Amino acid sequence: MRLTAAPNIVANFVGDHPGASQAQHAVTAALMMAADLPLTMPPGPRGNSADLMGQPPAEVAPSSPAYAAARRFAALPASARHAWLVRHLGALRAGRITLAQLP
């Protein structure tokens, strides 16, 4: 359950969906890294990773700027990630945060 539902819950929380910003993809990846979840989605019960909770999070390529930002965000202490999300979640979900604005 953790490997199939958690990534979709995180993606829905961040607003990571097709067409989402690179920052949304990066924060989703960072939260998955911090939770020790794989960045690739396992298939859902009917062979589609979106079956459980809607759209799956986008995969972030290891050589991309979004991946570098995700690693930087994931490396923060949990309290710092939480504090940043409390202050910026609305703007992140609206797509108004850039990769450069991620701590």
Secondary structure, DSSP 8 states (H G I E B T S, - for coil): -HHHHHHHHHHHHHT--TT--HHHHHHHHHHHHHTT--SS----TTS-TTTTTSS------TTSHHHHHHHHHHTS-HHHHHHHHHHHHHHHHTT---GGG--
